Amino acid sequence: MRRVLPAVCALLLLIGLGGYLLVANALRQDADVQQRSRTFIARSIEQVRNEIGRNIINYSKWGEAYKNLHMRVNKVWADDQRNVGDIPFALYGYDGVLVVGPQGRTVYAVIQGKPSAMQASDWIDGDLDGLLAAARDARNEDTSVVRALKVKGTPALVAAATLTPGWDPAIERTPGAASVMVFVTLLDAHRLAVLSDSYGMPPLTLSAHPPPQGIESMPLLESATQLHWRAPTPGRALLAQTLPIFIAGVLALAGVLFVLLRHALASARQIDAQIDALHATQAGLTHSEQRFRDIAEASSDWLWEVDAQGRLTYLSERFTQVTGAPRAHWLGRPLADLLEPPATTPLPDWLAQATHGGQARDTLRCHYRDQAGRQRVCKITARAVADGAGHRGTATDITDEVQAQARVLHLSLHDSLTDLPNRLQLQQFLARHLGVPPQPLALLCLDLDRFKPVNDAWGHAFGDLLLQQVAQRLRTQTPPGGLAARLGGDEFVVVLPGAVDLPAIEQVCAQLVQALAQPFTLQAHAIHIGTSIGIALAPAHAQDPAELLRKADIALYQAKDAGRSTWCLYDSSMQAHLPRP
């Protein structure tokens, strides 16, 4: 009876613990779902914000739009020729396209896809002036500004961007304040339903008031308007299904316990005899139990054990699943034949750190080859076996983790489109060569000629393929020890370390110009572009990487001004010919 009562108490404790874990798990599931839905909705709204921001840049940073909507308002070009007009409404569903002139008057408006004489200030509620001022801010000249305002009381996403010639060199800017293009998309009930369906989000509503109990909320962008939604509660639903079953099981178990207790006294002696028999067999299991208890303290991919001479005496079944090699092939062979540790840490010396009954201080990273001959990486732990009979431990395969870290490092230093070194790697390269003492080098700043017309005519995907072929030609033309990098867009940089001979530098420039002047074959089309090059020398022109890039860019401006497909060496007199902001 003294043995039965503790068992009953322990069982009741386990039942209580099971009920607690069931409820806690359900609540944790609901909390996780709520957090994931909040994160997903925030990312989806940000994606919508970025999309309208990108679309307005495509229209506002366009030379033809600058000429026909800022320099003069040409509604034939905009509406009849459908360069603007109802296109944003038809393609993207934007409810309003407006252009606010330098004097604050709306000079062009299309509402719900139809031309309108509506003034932006009469249609849009909220801080419209602040939005226009932010768009005209010089820091946002090449970007757009997106905020949440209201249109006749209905929340809306409003994007604004200044009209500029973009990359069109044939159109010069006019002095004075810039015109601002405005895109408006209403967030009415229909639009919110479309967004929810498109992005797989819960049904969304908008309100200026705090949400009721059980409703999640977050601000719409940085405005006072709140997004409301009801997050799913799978945990509570699961609890509603399982809790009655759990309670019924507990009641049934209580009935069984009642019957068992009635027979407890009669079976006590029989239980004592069985316990004595278990004690007799327990000694034989102690060693095996101890071995797996030690291993369980550090769970891993596969388990190993060696004798005092370092020969493998045990490998778990997981070993074959990970390496593809049968365990029998390695049993009896030295562990050092299987694992290759760093040269600075021989395997016997590292195993010696595991003192009697203790564990090695640190894990050890080793290389090994699987059955297919592929090199893999693992980290091992070790524990000394009692009486100096050897060691046992675990091995965790970390090949995927090591490869992922290498991939992340590569992506952080290379352009994702062309796989050329990016701006960060360029800065590191220049910093190494311009350190103390600075090494001479030439920095060539390249800008593609006639790339934008190709990109506009054939699309961004076609332009990306062209940039990839340009990058390949730059790789082949860059001398050994040099660096070809992409700064962004159609701007590239070639660095020539140790270059001090101007004729040799100009020879490289000529090779680059000639290489990029050759036609590119894309989708059975021959594409002709070119390049202009600005040259800056270190340490003659600058020793700071940013300053050297700036001066090479000044020289590039002069080269393009001189007629394109040529190169120009920086000279201090070029500063006077720069266009004033």
C-alpha positions as CSV (number, residue, x, y, z in Angstrom):
1,M,0.0,0.0,0.0
2,R,2.9,2.3,0.7
3,R,4.1,1.8,-2.8
4,V,0.7,2.2,-4.4
5,L,-0.2,5.6,-2.8
6,P,2.9,7.4,-4.2
7,A,2.2,6.0,-7.6
8,V,-1.4,7.2,-7.4
9,C,-0.2,10.7,-6.3
10,A,2.3,10.7,-9.2
11,L,-0.4,9.7,-11.7
12,L,-2.7,12.5,-10.5
13,L,0.2,15.0,-10.8
14,L,0.8,13.8,-14.3
15,I,-2.8,14.2,-15.2
16,G,-2.8,17.8,-13.8
17,L,0.4,18.5,-15.7
18,G,-1.1,17.1,-18.9
19,G,-4.1,19.3,-18.5
20,Y,-1.9,22.3,-17.9
21,L,0.3,21.6,-20.9
22,L,-2.8,21.1,-23.1
23,V,-4.2,24.5,-22.2
24,A,-0.8,26.2,-22.2
25,N,-0.1,24.8,-25.7
26,A,-3.4,26.0,-27.0
27,L,-2.9,29.5,-25.7
28,R,0.7,29.5,-27.0
29,Q,-0.5,28.5,-30.5
30,D,-3.0,31.3,-30.5
31,A,-0.4,33.8,-29.4
32,D,2.0,32.6,-32.2
33,V,-0.7,32.8,-34.8
34,Q,-1.6,36.4,-33.7
35,Q,2.0,37.4,-33.9
36,R,2.5,35.8,-37.3
37,S,-0.7,37.5,-38.6
38,R,0.5,40.8,-37.3
39,T,3.9,40.4,-39.0
40,F,2.4,39.2,-42.2
41,I,-0.1,42.0,-42.4
42,A,2.6,44.6,-41.7
43,R,4.7,43.2,-44.5
44,S,1.8,43.0,-46.9
45,I,0.9,46.7,-46.2
46,E,4.5,47.6,-46.6
47,Q,4.6,45.7,-49.9
48,V,1.5,47.7,-51.1
49,R,3.2,50.9,-50.0
50,N,6.4,50.0,-51.9
51,E,4.4,49.0,-55.0
52,I,2.6,52.4,-55.3
53,G,6.0,54.1,-54.6
54,R,7.7,52.2,-57.4
55,N,4.9,52.8,-59.9
56,I,4.8,56.5,-59.3
57,I,8.6,56.7,-59.8
58,N,8.2,55.0,-63.2
59,Y,5.8,57.8,-64.3
60,S,7.4,60.8,-62.5
61,K,11.1,60.2,-63.3
62,W,10.5,60.2,-67.1
63,G,11.7,62.9,-69.5
64,E,8.5,62.9,-71.6
65,A,6.3,63.3,-68.5
66,Y,8.5,66.2,-67.3
67,K,8.2,67.9,-70.7
68,N,4.4,67.3,-71.1
69,L,3.2,67.7,-67.5
70,H,5.7,70.2,-65.9
71,M,7.2,72.3,-68.6
72,R,3.7,72.6,-70.2
73,V,0.5,70.6,-69.7
74,N,-0.1,68.6,-72.8
75,K,-3.4,66.7,-72.2
76,V,-3.3,65.3,-75.8
77,W,-0.1,63.5,-74.9
78,A,-1.3,62.5,-71.4
79,D,-5.0,61.5,-72.2
80,D,-5.5,61.0,-75.9
81,Q,-2.2,59.3,-76.5
82,R,-2.7,57.4,-73.2
83,N,0.7,58.0,-71.7
84,V,-1.0,58.7,-68.4
85,G,-4.8,59.3,-68.5
86,D,-6.7,56.2,-67.4
87,I,-3.7,53.8,-67.6
88,P,-2.9,53.9,-63.8
89,F,-6.6,53.3,-63.1
90,A,-6.9,50.5,-65.6
91,L,-3.6,48.8,-64.8
92,Y,-3.2,49.3,-61.0
93,G,-6.7,50.5,-59.9
94,Y,-5.4,53.9,-58.7
95,D,-8.4,56.1,-58.1
96,G,-6.6,59.4,-58.7
97,V,-3.7,60.7,-60.7
98,L,-2.9,64.4,-60.1
99,V,-0.1,66.8,-60.9
100,V,0.3,69.8,-58.6
101,G,2.2,72.6,-60.2
102,P,5.0,74.7,-58.6
103,Q,2.4,77.3,-57.5
104,G,0.3,74.7,-55.7
105,R,-2.5,74.5,-58.3
106,T,-3.6,71.2,-59.6
107,V,-2.7,71.4,-63.3
108,Y,-3.8,67.9,-64.3
109,A,-6.2,65.4,-62.7
110,V,-7.7,62.1,-63.6
111,I,-10.3,60.7,-61.0
112,Q,-11.6,57.2,-61.4
113,G,-10.0,57.0,-64.8
114,K,-11.7,60.2,-66.1
115,P,-10.2,63.7,-66.6
116,S,-11.3,66.1,-63.9
117,A,-10.9,69.7,-63.0
118,M,-10.8,68.8,-59.3
119,Q,-8.1,70.5,-57.1
120,A,-6.1,68.1,-55.0
121,S,-6.7,70.2,-51.9
122,D,-10.5,69.9,-52.4
123,W,-10.4,66.2,-52.9
124,I,-7.7,65.0,-50.4
125,D,-8.1,65.6,-46.7
126,G,-5.2,65.7,-44.2
127,D,-1.7,67.1,-44.4
128,L,-1.5,67.3,-48.2
129,D,0.9,70.2,-48.0
130,G,3.3,68.2,-45.8
131,L,3.2,65.4,-48.3
132,L,4.0,67.7,-51.2
133,A,6.8,69.4,-49.2
134,A,8.3,66.0,-48.4
135,A,8.2,65.0,-52.0
136,R,10.0,68.3,-53.0
137,D,12.7,67.7,-50.4
138,A,16.0,67.3,-52.2
139,R,16.7,64.1,-50.2
140,N,13.6,62.5,-51.9
141,E,14.4,63.7,-55.4
142,D,15.0,60.2,-56.8
143,T,12.4,58.5,-54.6
144,S,8.8,58.8,-53.7
145,V,6.8,59.5,-50.5
146,V,3.8,57.4,-49.5
147,R,1.5,58.4,-46.6
148,A,-2.0,57.5,-45.3
149,L,-4.5,60.4,-45.8
150,K,-8.2,60.6,-46.5
151,V,-10.3,61.3,-49.5
152,K,-13.7,62.7,-48.6
153,G,-13.5,60.8,-45.2
154,T,-12.3,57.5,-46.8
155,P,-8.7,56.4,-45.8
156,A,-6.4,56.3,-48.8
157,L,-2.7,55.6,-49.6
158,V,-1.3,58.7,-51.3
159,A,2.0,58.6,-53.1
160,A,3.9,61.7,-54.2
161,A,7.0,62.2,-56.3
162,T,8.5,65.2,-58.1
163,L,8.5,65.3,-61.9
164,T,12.1,65.1,-63.2
165,P,13.7,64.3,-66.5
166,G,15.1,61.1,-65.0
167,W,18.0,59.8,-67.0
168,D,17.0,61.6,-70.2
169,P,19.9,63.8,-71.1
170,A,18.0,65.4,-73.9
171,I,15.8,67.4,-71.5
172,E,17.1,70.1,-69.3
173,R,15.5,71.0,-66.1
174,T,13.7,74.3,-65.8
175,P,14.5,76.6,-62.8
176,G,12.1,77.0,-59.9
177,A,10.0,74.6,-57.8
178,A,9.2,71.2,-59.1
179,S,5.8,69.9,-60.0
180,V,4.6,66.9,-58.0
181,M,2.8,63.8,-59.3
182,V,0.3,62.3,-56.9
183,F,-1.2,58.7,-57.0
184,V,-4.2,58.0,-54.8
185,T,-5.7,54.6,-54.0
186,L,-8.8,54.5,-51.8
187,L,-8.9,51.9,-49.0
188,D,-12.7,51.4,-49.0
189,A,-14.4,48.2,-48.0
190,H,-14.1,46.7,-51.5
191,R,-10.4,47.5,-51.8
192,L,-9.6,46.1,-48.3
193,A,-11.5,42.9,-49.3
194,V,-9.4,42.6,-52.5
195,L,-6.2,43.2,-50.5
196,S,-7.1,40.6,-47.9
197,D,-7.9,38.1,-50.7
198,S,-4.8,38.9,-52.7
199,Y,-2.3,38.5,-49.9
200,G,-4.1,35.8,-47.9
201,M,-4.8,38.0,-44.9
202,P,-7.7,38.0,-42.5
203,P,-10.6,40.4,-43.4
204,L,-9.4,44.0,-42.7
205,T,-11.3,47.0,-41.5
206,L,-10.2,50.6,-40.9
207,S,-11.2,52.7,-37.9
208,A,-10.0,55.8,-35.9
209,H,-11.1,54.1,-32.6
210,P,-9.5,51.5,-30.4
211,P,-10.4,47.9,-31.3
212,P,-13.0,45.9,-29.3
213,Q,-12.0,42.9,-27.2
214,G,-10.5,40.1,-29.2
215,I,-9.7,42.3,-32.2
216,E,-6.1,43.0,-33.3
217,S,-5.0,46.4,-34.6
218,M,-2.0,48.3,-35.9
219,P,-1.5,51.8,-37.3
220,L,-2.0,52.3,-41.1
221,L,1.6,53.4,-42.0
222,E,2.3,56.3,-39.6
223,S,-1.3,57.7,-39.4
224,A,-3.9,57.7,-36.7
225,T,-6.1,55.3,-38.7
226,Q,-6.0,51.8,-37.3
227,L,-6.2,48.5,-39.2
228,H,-8.4,46.0,-37.4
229,W,-8.6,42.3,-37.9
230,R,-9.6,39.2,-36.1
231,A,-6.7,36.7,-35.8
232,P,-7.5,33.0,-36.1
233,T,-7.5,31.0,-32.8
234,P,-6.6,27.4,-33.8
235,G,-5.5,26.7,-30.2
236,R,-8.9,27.4,-28.7
237,A,-10.6,25.4,-31.5
238,L,-8.2,22.5,-30.8
239,L,-8.9,22.9,-27.1
240,A,-12.7,22.7,-27.6
241,Q,-12.2,19.4,-29.4
242,T,-9.7,17.7,-27.2
243,L,-10.6,19.0,-23.7
244,P,-13.9,16.9,-23.5
245,I,-12.0,13.8,-24.6
246,F,-9.3,14.5,-22.0
247,I,-11.8,15.0,-19.2
248,A,-13.6,11.8,-20.3
249,G,-10.3,9.9,-20.2
250,V,-9.5,11.3,-16.8
251,L,-12.9,10.1,-15.5
252,A,-12.4,6.7,-17.0
253,L,-8.9,6.5,-15.5
254,A,-10.3,7.5,-12.1
255,G,-12.7,4.5,-12.3
256,V,-9.9,2.2,-13.2
257,L,-7.8,3.5,-10.3
258,F,-10.7,2.9,-7.9
259,V,-10.8,-0.8,-9.0
260,L,-7.1,-1.1,-8.8
261,L,-7.0,0.3,-5.3
262,R,-9.5,-2.3,-4.2
263,H,-7.1,-5.0,-5.3
264,A,-4.0,-3.2,-4.1
265,L,-3.8,-5.0,-0.7
266,A,-4.3,-8.4,-2.3
267,S,-1.6,-7.9,-4.9
268,A,1.0,-6.1,-2.7
269,R,3.1,-9.2,-2.0
270,Q,3.1,-10.2,-5.7
271,I,4.3,-6.7,-6.6
272,D,7.1,-7.0,-4.0
273,A,8.2,-10.2,-5.6
274,Q,8.2,-8.6,-9.0
275,I,10.2,-5.7,-7.7
276,D,12.8,-8.0,-6.3
277,A,13.1,-9.7,-9.7
278,L,13.6,-6.3,-11.3
279,H,16.3,-5.4,-8.9
280,A,18.1,-8.6,-9.9
281,T,18.2,-7.6,-13.6
282,Q,18.8,-3.9,-13.0
283,A,22.5,-4.4,-12.4
284,G,23.0,-5.9,-15.9
285,L,21.4,-2.8,-17.4
286,T,23.3,-0.2,-15.5
287,H,26.2,0.1,-17.9
288,S,24.0,0.3,-21.0
289,E,21.7,2.8,-19.2
290,Q,24.7,5.0,-18.1
291,R,26.0,5.1,-21.7
292,F,22.8,6.3,-23.2
293,R,22.1,8.6,-20.3
294,D,25.4,10.4,-21.0
295,I,24.6,10.6,-24.7
296,A,21.1,11.9,-24.1
297,E,22.6,14.9,-22.3
298,A,23.8,16.3,-25.6
299,S,21.4,15.1,-28.4
300,S,22.9,15.1,-31.8
301,D,22.8,13.4,-35.2
302,W,24.8,10.3,-34.5
303,L,26.6,8.7,-31.5
304,W,30.0,7.1,-31.3
305,E,32.2,5.2,-28.8
306,V,35.9,4.3,-29.0
307,D,38.1,2.1,-26.8
308,A,41.3,3.2,-25.0
309,Q,43.2,2.9,-28.3
310,G,40.8,5.2,-30.2
311,R,39.2,2.4,-32.2
312,L,35.4,2.7,-32.9
313,T,33.4,0.2,-30.9
314,Y,29.9,1.7,-31.4
315,L,28.1,3.8,-34.0
316,S,24.4,4.6,-33.8
317,E,22.0,3.8,-36.6
318,R,21.8,7.5,-37.4
319,F,25.4,7.3,-38.6
320,T,24.4,5.3,-41.7
321,Q,21.5,7.7,-42.5
322,V,23.8,10.8,-42.3
323,T,26.9,9.4,-44.1
324,G,25.5,6.6,-46.2
325,A,28.2,4.3,-45.0
326,P,27.4,1.0,-43.2
327,R,28.4,0.9,-39.6
328,A,30.3,-2.4,-39.9
329,H,32.7,-0.7,-42.4
330,W,34.0,1.6,-39.6
331,L,33.7,-0.4,-36.5
332,G,37.1,-1.5,-35.3
333,R,38.9,1.3,-37.2
334,P,40.4,4.4,-35.6
335,L,38.1,7.4,-35.2
336,A,41.0,9.5,-36.6
337,D,40.6,7.7,-39.9
338,L,36.9,8.9,-40.1
339,L,37.2,12.5,-38.8
340,E,39.8,15.1,-39.9
341,P,40.2,17.8,-37.2
342,P,42.0,21.1,-37.6
343,A,45.8,20.8,-37.9
344,T,46.2,22.8,-34.7
345,T,44.1,20.3,-32.7
346,P,45.0,16.7,-33.1
347,L,42.2,14.3,-32.2
348,P,44.1,12.4,-29.4
349,D,45.1,15.6,-27.7
350,W,41.5,16.9,-27.8
351,L,40.1,13.6,-26.4
352,A,42.6,13.8,-23.6
353,Q,40.8,16.9,-22.3
354,A,37.9,14.7,-21.3
355,T,39.0,13.6,-17.9
356,H,37.8,10.6,-16.0
357,G,34.0,10.7,-16.1
358,G,34.1,14.2,-17.5
359,Q,33.4,16.0,-20.8
360,A,35.7,17.8,-23.2
361,R,35.6,21.6,-22.6
362,D,34.7,22.6,-26.1
363,T,33.2,21.0,-29.2
364,L,35.6,20.2,-32.1
365,R,34.8,20.9,-35.7
366,C,36.0,18.2,-38.1
367,H,35.7,17.3,-41.8
368,Y,34.8,13.9,-43.1
369,R,33.7,12.3,-46.4
370,D,30.4,10.5,-46.8
371,Q,29.9,7.3,-48.8
372,A,29.5,9.3,-52.0
373,G,32.9,11.0,-51.4
374,R,31.5,14.5,-50.6
375,Q,33.2,16.4,-48.0
376,R,31.0,17.3,-45.0
377,V,31.5,19.2,-41.7
378,C,30.5,18.1,-38.2
379,K,31.1,19.1,-34.6
380,I,31.7,16.5,-32.0
381,T,31.5,16.3,-28.2
382,A,33.3,13.7,-26.1
383,R,33.0,12.2,-22.6
384,A,35.5,9.9,-20.9
385,V,34.3,6.4,-20.1
386,A,34.7,5.1,-16.5
387,D,38.0,3.2,-15.7
388,G,39.8,4.7,-18.7
389,A,38.0,2.4,-21.1
390,G,37.8,5.0,-23.9
391,H,35.5,7.8,-24.9
392,R,32.0,8.2,-26.1
393,G,30.3,11.2,-27.7
394,T,28.1,12.8,-30.3
395,A,28.6,14.1,-33.8
396,T,26.4,16.8,-35.3
397,D,26.4,17.4,-39.1
398,I,26.6,21.2,-39.7
399,T,27.4,21.1,-43.4
400,D,24.2,22.9,-44.4
401,E,24.8,25.6,-41.7
402,V,28.4,26.1,-42.9
403,Q,27.3,26.4,-46.5
404,A,24.5,28.8,-45.6
405,Q,27.0,31.0,-43.7
406,A,29.3,31.0,-46.7
407,R,26.4,31.9,-49.0
408,V,25.2,34.8,-46.7
409,L,28.8,36.1,-46.7
410,H,28.9,35.9,-50.5
411,L,25.5,37.7,-50.9
412,S,26.6,40.5,-48.6
413,L,29.6,41.3,-50.8
414,H,28.1,40.7,-54.3
415,D,25.4,42.3,-56.4
416,S,22.4,39.9,-56.6
417,L,21.8,40.5,-60.3
418,T,25.3,40.4,-61.9
419,D,27.2,38.6,-59.1
420,L,29.9,41.3,-59.4
421,P,31.3,42.7,-56.2
422,N,28.9,45.3,-54.7
423,R,29.5,48.7,-53.2
424,L,30.5,47.2,-49.8
425,Q,33.2,45.0,-51.3
426,L,34.4,47.9,-53.4
427,Q,34.7,50.1,-50.3
428,Q,36.7,47.3,-48.5
429,F,39.0,46.8,-51.6
430,L,39.7,50.6,-51.8
431,A,40.2,50.8,-48.1
432,R,42.9,48.1,-48.2
433,H,44.8,49.7,-51.1
434,L,44.4,53.3,-49.8
435,G,45.5,52.5,-46.3
436,V,48.9,53.4,-44.7
437,P,50.9,53.6,-46.8
438,P,48.5,54.2,-49.8
439,Q,49.1,52.2,-52.9
440,P,48.7,53.8,-56.3
441,L,45.7,52.8,-58.3
442,A,43.3,53.9,-61.0
443,L,39.5,54.0,-60.5
444,L,37.4,53.8,-63.7
445,C,33.8,54.9,-63.3
446,L,31.6,53.5,-66.2
447,D,28.1,54.5,-67.2
448,L,26.3,52.7,-70.0
449,D,25.3,54.8,-73.0
450,R,21.8,54.2,-74.5
451,F,20.9,51.7,-71.8
452,K,17.7,53.5,-70.6
453,P,16.0,53.5,-74.1
454,V,16.7,49.8,-74.3
455,N,15.3,49.3,-70.8
456,D,12.2,51.4,-71.4
457,A,11.5,49.8,-74.8
458,W,12.1,46.1,-73.9
459,G,11.3,46.1,-70.2
460,H,13.2,45.6,-66.9
461,A,13.6,41.9,-67.4
462,F,15.3,42.4,-70.7
463,G,17.5,45.2,-69.2
464,D,18.5,42.8,-66.4
465,L,19.7,40.2,-68.9
466,L,21.7,43.0,-70.7
467,L,23.3,44.0,-67.4
468,Q,24.4,40.4,-66.8
469,Q,26.1,40.2,-70.2
470,V,27.8,43.6,-69.5
471,A,29.1,42.3,-66.2
472,Q,30.5,39.2,-67.9
473,R,32.4,41.3,-70.4
474,L,33.8,43.5,-67.7
475,R,35.1,40.4,-65.9
476,T,37.0,39.3,-68.9
477,Q,38.4,42.8,-69.6
478,T,39.5,43.5,-66.0
479,P,43.3,42.8,-65.7
480,P,44.5,40.3,-63.1
481,G,44.5,41.8,-59.6
482,G,41.9,44.3,-60.6
483,L,38.3,44.6,-59.5
484,A,35.1,45.1,-61.5
485,A,32.1,46.1,-59.3
486,R,28.5,47.3,-59.8
487,L,27.3,50.4,-57.9
488,G,23.7,50.1,-59.0
489,G,21.5,50.7,-62.1
490,D,23.8,50.9,-65.1
491,E,26.8,52.2,-63.2
492,F,30.0,50.1,-62.9
493,V,33.5,50.6,-61.5
494,V,36.8,49.0,-62.5
495,V,39.8,49.4,-60.1
496,L,43.3,48.9,-61.4
497,P,45.7,48.5,-58.5
498,G,49.3,49.6,-59.1
499,A,48.3,51.6,-62.2
500,V,50.5,54.7,-62.6
501,D,51.2,54.7,-66.3
502,L,48.5,56.8,-68.1
503,P,49.0,55.2,-71.5
504,A,48.4,51.7,-69.9
505,I,45.3,53.0,-68.2
506,E,44.0,54.5,-71.4
507,Q,44.7,51.2,-73.1
508,V,42.4,49.4,-70.6
509,C,39.8,52.1,-71.1
510,A,39.9,51.6,-74.9
511,Q,39.5,47.9,-74.4
512,L,36.5,48.4,-72.2
513,V,34.9,50.9,-74.6
514,Q,35.5,48.5,-77.5
515,A,34.2,45.5,-75.6
516,L,30.9,47.2,-74.7
517,A,30.5,48.7,-78.1
518,Q,30.2,45.2,-79.6
519,P,26.5,44.2,-80.1
520,F,24.8,42.1,-77.4
521,T,22.6,39.2,-78.6
522,L,19.5,38.9,-76.5
523,Q,16.4,36.9,-77.5
524,A,17.6,36.9,-81.1
525,H,18.0,40.7,-81.1
526,A,21.3,42.6,-81.6
527,I,21.5,45.3,-79.0
528,H,23.9,48.2,-79.3
529,I,25.0,50.2,-76.4
530,G,28.3,51.8,-75.2
531,T,30.0,53.2,-72.3
532,S,31.6,56.4,-71.1
533,I,34.4,56.3,-68.5
534,G,35.7,58.7,-65.9
535,I,39.2,58.2,-64.5
536,A,40.5,59.2,-61.1
537,L,44.0,58.3,-59.7
538,A,45.1,57.6,-56.2
539,P,46.9,59.1,-54.4
540,A,47.2,61.9,-57.0
541,H,43.6,62.9,-56.9
542,A,42.3,61.6,-53.6
543,Q,43.2,59.0,-50.9
544,D,39.7,58.7,-49.5
545,P,37.5,56.0,-51.2
546,A,34.4,58.2,-51.3
547,E,36.3,61.3,-52.6
548,L,38.0,59.2,-55.2
549,L,34.6,57.9,-56.4
550,R,33.3,61.4,-56.5
551,K,36.1,62.7,-58.7
552,A,35.8,59.7,-61.0
553,D,32.1,60.5,-61.3
554,I,33.0,64.1,-62.2
555,A,35.3,62.9,-64.9
556,L,32.6,60.6,-66.1
557,Y,30.2,63.6,-66.4
558,Q,32.8,65.3,-68.6
559,A,33.3,62.2,-70.7
560,K,29.5,61.9,-71.4
561,D,29.4,65.6,-72.2
562,A,32.3,65.2,-74.6
563,G,30.3,62.8,-76.8
564,R,30.0,59.4,-75.1
565,S,31.9,56.2,-75.8
566,T,35.1,57.8,-74.6
567,W,37.0,58.4,-71.4
568,C,38.2,61.4,-69.5
569,L,40.9,61.8,-66.7
570,Y,39.8,63.9,-63.8
571,D,41.2,67.4,-63.5
572,S,40.6,70.0,-60.8
573,S,39.3,72.5,-63.4
574,M,36.3,70.2,-64.0
575,Q,34.7,71.3,-60.7
576,A,33.9,74.7,-62.3
577,H,31.9,73.0,-65.1
578,L,29.6,71.0,-62.9
579,P,25.9,71.8,-63.2
580,R,24.7,73.8,-60.1
581,P,21.9,72.3,-58.1
